[in-house]
Each structure stands twice: as C-alpha cells, then as structure tokens.
Amino acid sequence: MNALEKEAYLREYSILKAQGKPFFPYAVAKDSIMAVVVMAAIITMSIVLGAELGPKVDPTTTTYTPRPEWYFFFLFEVLRVIKPSSLTPLAAIGVPTICMILLFLLPFYDRSPERRPERRPIAMAAAFFTIAAMAFLTYEGAHAGSPNQIDLATPSAVVAEGGATLRTFEAGRQVVAQSGCLACHKIAENGGTLGPNLTKIGGRLAPQAIERTLINPTAPMPSFASMPPAKRDALVAFLSHLR
C-alpha cells in the first residue's frame, strides 16, 4: 500500500466511523439476537433429531470399524489417501499443523486493505479451493468403505476362469473382511503388521498348508477350526489365489 492509498483508506475509514453506530447497544444487541437464534436452532435439532446412538460396545469383536465424528471426515480421508505408513505422521499431524499456522499468520502475510471479494481474486481463490477440498474430502470420508475392506484387484487368472472359481474367490474375500484378519495381517494396502503379509501367500504356501495353519495356528492367531467348512474352503481358495 503506497502513501496515497493509505491516505484514501484512512479518510474513508474516518468518514464511515463518524457515520457508524455505537458498539453498545447496537452491536451487542445484534450479536445477542444471533446467539439466541443459533441456540434455538441447536436445541430444536437436539429435540427433533436426537443424538445418534450406535450399538452397545462389544470388547470381544474383531470386526469393529471405528469412525470419526463428521467434522473429522476430511482428515480421515487424508489418512486413507496417504497409504505409506511412514507418511502417516505427516497426514495426521503435519497437514493440520501447517494449515493452522497459515491461518494464524494470515493477518501478517495478507496486508491488503481491500475487503470486497471481487477485488481480492487470490484470497478468494485460495478460500474457495480450501473449502471445496475440505467439502470433497468430507464427502469421500463419509462414504468411505470399511478399513476391513480388501482393496485388491481380482487376479486375471481367476477372472479368466470365472464361474465357480470367481464366486468362491469373492466369497473368500468377504470371509477375510468379516473375520478380522486385517487386524494382524496386511493384504495389498490395508491391514496390520502384527502377522505375516498375506498379499502373496498363495505363492509361498499350498492350499493344504494354508488350511492346516487356519485350523492349527501359532499363537496369538485364533483357530478357525470351528468355522463352517464352506466358509473355510472359500477362505483357503481366496488366500491360495494371492500370488
């Protein structure tokens, strides 16, 4: 801002200030009315819609899918998009911290006296991009699948065979997702690291060896001996095709 612009700004500001209304009671009354409107809206929604209550907590389940509150869906989606575990701290801590620092420093690096949106194209473009990105990530996070989902393309050999082979493979995929296997084992991009990586288990073990491991596993892996034979066969078929 040069000297002429600063002088014009101060002149306009003094005129508007002289013509303005006092803070009390004008601004106080206006803020109080808006506060009452907001509180009335919150109370009405709490009475009409009520609180969303999920099922009772079951500490024995291995298939529970944790979900964040809706206002954290955008960060939840960022964590889903950034796959490598080494970048998880950057997604969970780095990105929000950088955004907060930029927000706190806004008065220091944005010194423009203009307040009209049409005269601030860069600021408005940045604001629009930020809001659009958070809205998109929030939508994607709200409609994201379960973290127990097997994000693995069906092998071309299984697709080529089709028929019963394809149906058994897809049934086994569902059994793996529902049995909590990803809590300890990693398949493709999802899963834990407590147990061996199963992405290419079919290339290391024969179907008979996989079935023996499921029936008589090494602790702390639970036994699948009590699983219905049809489900266990589908599970073995799915794992044996992972190569």
C-alpha positions as CSV (number, residue, x, y, z in Angstrom):
1,M,0.0,0.0,0.0
2,N,1.5,3.3,-1.0
3,A,1.0,6.7,0.7
4,L,-1.9,7.8,-1.5
5,E,-3.8,4.5,-0.9
6,K,-3.2,4.7,2.8
7,E,-4.4,8.3,3.0
8,A,-7.5,7.4,1.0
9,Y,-8.2,4.5,3.2
10,L,-7.8,6.5,6.4
11,R,-10.1,9.2,5.1
12,E,-12.8,6.7,4.1
13,Y,-12.4,5.0,7.4
14,S,-12.9,8.2,9.4
15,I,-16.0,9.1,7.4
16,L,-17.5,5.7,7.9
17,K,-16.6,5.7,11.6
18,A,-18.3,9.1,12.1
19,Q,-21.4,7.8,10.3
20,G,-21.5,4.5,12.1
21,K,-23.4,3.3,15.1
22,P,-22.1,2.8,18.6
23,F,-20.9,-0.7,19.7
24,F,-23.3,-0.6,22.6
25,P,-26.2,-1.3,22.4
26,Y,-26.3,-1.8,18.5
27,A,-23.6,-4.4,18.0
28,V,-24.2,-6.1,21.4
29,A,-28.0,-6.4,20.6
30,K,-27.3,-7.8,17.1
31,D,-24.8,-10.4,18.4
32,S,-27.2,-11.4,21.2
33,I,-30.0,-11.9,18.7
34,M,-27.8,-14.1,16.6
35,A,-26.7,-16.1,19.6
36,V,-30.3,-16.7,20.6
37,V,-31.1,-17.9,17.0
38,V,-28.1,-20.3,17.0
39,M,-29.0,-21.7,20.4
40,A,-32.7,-22.1,19.4
41,A,-31.6,-24.0,16.2
42,I,-29.3,-26.3,18.2
43,I,-32.0,-27.0,20.9
44,T,-34.6,-27.6,18.1
45,M,-32.4,-30.1,16.3
46,S,-31.5,-31.9,19.5
47,I,-35.1,-32.3,20.4
48,V,-36.4,-33.3,16.9
49,L,-33.4,-35.3,15.6
50,G,-32.0,-36.5,18.9
51,A,-28.5,-38.0,19.4
52,E,-27.2,-40.7,17.1
53,L,-26.6,-43.8,19.3
54,G,-24.8,-46.8,17.9
55,P,-24.9,-50.4,19.2
56,K,-23.6,-51.3,22.6
57,V,-19.8,-51.7,22.9
58,D,-18.6,-55.2,22.4
59,P,-15.0,-55.6,23.6
60,T,-14.7,-59.1,22.0
61,T,-15.4,-58.1,18.4
62,T,-12.6,-58.1,15.9
63,T,-14.5,-56.5,13.1
64,Y,-15.5,-53.2,14.7
65,T,-15.0,-50.3,12.3
66,P,-14.1,-47.1,14.1
67,R,-15.4,-43.9,12.5
68,P,-14.6,-40.3,13.4
69,E,-17.0,-37.5,14.0
70,W,-18.3,-35.9,10.8
71,Y,-16.1,-32.8,11.3
72,F,-13.0,-35.0,11.1
73,F,-14.0,-36.9,8.0
74,F,-11.7,-34.7,5.8
75,L,-8.7,-35.7,7.9
76,F,-9.9,-39.3,8.0
77,E,-10.0,-39.3,4.2
78,V,-6.5,-37.8,4.0
79,L,-5.2,-40.7,6.1
80,R,-6.9,-43.1,3.8
81,V,-5.4,-41.5,0.7
82,I,-1.9,-41.4,2.0
83,K,-1.1,-45.1,2.0
84,P,2.5,-45.5,3.2
85,S,2.7,-45.8,6.9
86,S,5.8,-43.7,7.0
87,L,3.8,-40.7,5.9
88,T,1.0,-41.2,8.5
89,P,2.5,-38.7,10.9
90,L,2.6,-36.1,8.1
91,A,-1.0,-36.7,7.3
92,A,-2.2,-36.8,10.9
93,I,-0.1,-34.0,12.4
94,G,1.8,-32.2,9.7
95,V,-1.0,-31.2,7.3
96,P,-3.4,-29.8,10.1
97,T,-0.5,-28.1,11.8
98,I,0.6,-26.3,8.6
99,C,-3.0,-25.2,7.9
100,M,-3.3,-23.8,11.5
101,I,0.0,-22.0,11.2
102,L,-1.1,-20.4,7.9
103,L,-4.4,-19.4,9.4
104,F,-2.8,-17.8,12.5
105,L,-0.3,-15.9,10.3
106,L,-3.0,-14.7,7.9
107,P,-3.0,-11.1,9.3
108,F,0.8,-10.9,8.7
109,Y,1.1,-12.0,5.1
110,D,-2.3,-10.7,3.9
111,R,-2.0,-7.0,4.4
112,S,-4.4,-5.8,1.7
113,P,-6.9,-3.2,2.9
114,E,-9.5,-4.4,0.4
115,R,-12.5,-6.3,1.8
116,R,-14.6,-6.7,-1.3
117,P,-14.4,-10.2,-2.7
118,E,-14.2,-9.1,-6.4
119,R,-11.0,-7.1,-5.6
120,R,-9.3,-10.0,-3.9
121,P,-9.0,-12.7,-6.5
122,I,-6.1,-14.6,-5.0
123,A,-7.5,-14.7,-1.5
124,M,-11.0,-15.7,-2.7
125,A,-9.5,-18.4,-5.0
126,A,-7.5,-19.8,-2.1
127,A,-10.6,-19.7,0.2
128,F,-12.7,-21.4,-2.5
129,F,-10.1,-24.1,-3.1
130,T,-9.8,-24.8,0.6
131,I,-13.5,-25.0,1.2
132,A,-14.0,-27.2,-1.9
133,A,-11.2,-29.5,-0.9
134,M,-12.5,-30.0,2.7
135,A,-16.0,-30.5,1.4
136,F,-14.9,-33.1,-1.1
137,L,-12.7,-34.9,1.4
138,T,-15.6,-34.8,4.0
139,Y,-18.0,-36.3,1.4
140,E,-15.5,-39.0,0.5
141,G,-14.7,-39.8,4.1
142,A,-18.4,-40.1,5.0
143,H,-19.0,-42.6,2.1
144,A,-15.7,-44.5,2.6
145,G,-15.8,-48.2,2.9
146,S,-14.7,-50.2,5.9
147,P,-11.0,-50.3,6.7
148,N,-11.5,-54.0,6.8
149,Q,-12.3,-53.9,3.1
150,I,-9.9,-55.9,0.8
151,D,-8.6,-53.3,-1.7
152,L,-7.2,-55.9,-4.0
153,A,-8.0,-56.4,-7.7
154,T,-9.2,-59.9,-8.6
155,P,-6.4,-61.8,-10.3
156,S,-6.6,-62.1,-14.0
157,A,-6.4,-65.9,-13.8
158,V,-9.5,-66.0,-11.5
159,V,-11.4,-63.7,-13.8
160,A,-10.5,-65.8,-16.8
161,E,-11.8,-69.0,-15.2
162,G,-14.9,-67.2,-14.0
163,G,-17.9,-69.3,-12.8
164,A,-17.5,-71.2,-9.5
165,T,-13.8,-70.1,-9.1
166,L,-14.7,-66.4,-9.3
167,R,-17.7,-66.9,-6.9
168,T,-15.5,-68.8,-4.4
169,F,-12.8,-66.1,-4.6
170,E,-15.3,-63.3,-3.9
171,A,-16.9,-65.3,-1.1
172,G,-13.4,-65.8,0.4
173,R,-12.7,-62.1,0.2
174,Q,-15.8,-61.4,2.2
175,V,-14.9,-64.0,4.8
176,V,-11.5,-62.4,5.2
177,A,-13.0,-59.0,5.6
178,Q,-15.6,-60.2,8.2
179,S,-13.2,-62.4,10.2
180,G,-10.9,-59.6,11.4
181,C,-7.8,-60.9,9.5
182,L,-6.7,-57.4,8.6
183,A,-6.3,-56.6,12.3
184,C,-3.0,-58.5,12.2
185,H,-2.3,-59.3,8.5
186,K,-1.8,-56.9,5.6
187,I,-3.3,-57.6,2.2
188,A,-2.4,-55.1,-0.5
189,E,-2.6,-51.6,1.1
190,N,-4.8,-52.4,4.1
191,G,-4.2,-54.3,7.3
192,G,-1.9,-54.6,10.3
193,T,1.7,-55.7,10.6
194,L,1.5,-58.0,13.6
195,G,1.3,-61.1,11.4
196,P,2.8,-62.0,8.1
197,N,1.9,-60.2,4.9
198,L,-0.7,-62.2,3.1
199,T,-0.6,-60.3,-0.2
200,K,1.3,-63.2,-2.0
201,I,0.6,-66.0,0.5
202,G,-0.6,-68.3,-2.3
203,G,2.8,-68.2,-3.9
204,R,4.5,-69.3,-0.7
205,L,2.1,-71.9,0.7
206,A,0.0,-74.7,-0.9
207,P,-3.8,-74.7,-0.2
208,Q,-3.4,-77.6,2.2
209,A,-0.7,-75.8,4.2
210,I,-2.9,-72.7,4.4
211,E,-5.8,-74.8,5.7
212,R,-3.6,-76.5,8.3
213,T,-2.5,-73.1,9.5
214,L,-6.1,-71.9,9.8
215,I,-7.1,-75.0,11.8
216,N,-4.0,-75.3,14.0
217,P,-2.3,-71.8,14.0
218,T,0.5,-70.4,16.1
219,A,-0.5,-68.2,19.0
220,P,-1.7,-65.5,19.2
221,M,-3.6,-66.2,15.9
222,P,-7.1,-67.7,16.7
223,S,-8.1,-71.1,15.3
224,F,-10.6,-71.3,12.5
225,A,-11.4,-74.9,13.2
226,S,-15.0,-74.1,14.3
227,M,-15.7,-72.0,11.1
228,P,-18.2,-73.6,8.8
229,P,-16.5,-75.8,6.2
230,A,-18.0,-73.8,3.3
231,K,-16.6,-70.5,4.7
232,R,-13.2,-72.0,5.5
233,D,-12.9,-73.5,2.0
234,A,-13.7,-70.1,0.5
235,L,-11.1,-68.5,2.7
236,V,-8.5,-71.0,1.7
237,A,-9.4,-70.6,-2.0
238,F,-9.1,-66.8,-1.7
239,L,-5.7,-66.9,0.0
240,S,-4.3,-69.6,-2.3
241,H,-5.0,-67.3,-5.3
242,L,-3.0,-64.4,-3.8
243,R,0.3,-64.6,-5.8
